[in-house]
Amino acid sequence: MDFAEEFGPQNKLERSRAPFKRAKQTRFSRSSTKYLVIAPAYTMAHQCVVVLIMKERYFDDVKVGDRFKSEPLRVTEKEVIEFAHKFDPQMFHLSRKDAERTIFKGLIASGWHTAAMSMRLFVRTLNFAEGAIGLGVDELRWPNAVRPDDVLTVETEILEVRPSRSRPEHGIIRLRNVTTNQRGEVVQTMLASAMVPRRAP
Amino acid sequence: MDFAEEFGPQNKLERSRAPFKRAKQTRFSRSSTKYLVIAPAYTMAHQCVVVLIMKERYFDDVKVGDRFKSEPLRVTEKEVIEFAHKFDPQMFHLSRKDAERTIFKGLIASGWHTAAMSMRLFVRTLNFAEGAIGLGVDELRWPNAVRPDDVLTVETEILEVRPSRSRPEHGIIRLRNVTTNQRGEVVQTMLASAMVPRRAP
């Protein structure tokens, strides 16, 4: 599923530019996805706000080849610096001034911050009932730096699905997450395996 | 280098139990490690505080087989929940009460929080001049859950070292980081590649 295609542009800026009547439409997903759009919630001036109620997802709801796109997340300088102070105190993450003297020529987010922000977007998008339990991550790469005011989006592709051998009430999914910025540059890629709940039979 | 062996127990609790005279000793590293211990800094009641001034490390200072052990870091419930709210809003990370109903039977830290805390310990221990630029991570695993009040330590082993082909002033190191809790249980393992600065010739 392409989120944007399914529900129209989700970026706040794009939303405010979208035709007013878009928010008047009540759209139900025709595919197996679990989004239900309640619209119009309310409108104010030229802003249209769409309320999304996301149903919980189960192992049984995803299949190999399914694709999901998260909503966007804007990175702030304050958060980049806060994360660095707590977890990755290196000069290219800690202060704009010091970072200018590094090979990055400016402040960049810790790769672990990018990973954490990507997790947030993934969790909110897939929204597995009882949560997705991370089993492991492979080939975690940061091909481009993330900088303050970048807007990140995560695209998820389901690569494998199989029932759990040890926990019959769970299934294992293997997926690829690709995080891109507002220019479409890839800032993170990874493969992950997660254990997610199956529907009660 | 075994940090604890070299400088005595660094855990605050252990430190307070350590013989008073330990802090009176001024120890200089005999190996190639870059730690310089200035002691005694000051003592108060039964607490001995040792001030470590850590010199910066370069690519040229590490070789294959070198091992490093971080100081310990205590995980707090508040931090586990804060991180979850920001980055991994799932029920086993968000609230003690809800987490009790999950298969973990209690609150656990996000794997990305464990990764971030491990990064903090790694960065402080290795302390590369100008910082270590993460190129990628493989085989990131979380074999045991991290719970509030766990005390984490990271052990780093250098697996490969080679000059950078594209940046002659840098070198590439490949390393294994293993994070353990206070019972010696492994809570995270990973392989990582990082670009670090070489000494000026």
Interface residues (C-beta under 8 A of the other chain):
Chain A: F83 K86 F87 D88 P89 Q90 M91 F92 H93 T102 I103 S110 G111 W112 H113 A115 A116 M117 M119 R120 V123 R124 E130 G131 A132 I133 G134 L135 G136 V137 D138 E139 L140 R141 W142 R167
Chain B: F83 K86 F87 D88 P89 Q90 M91 F92 H93 T102 I103 S110 G111 W112 H113 A115 A116 M117 M119 R120 V123 R124 E130 G131 A132 I133 G134 L135 G136 V137 D138 E139 L140 R141 W142 R167
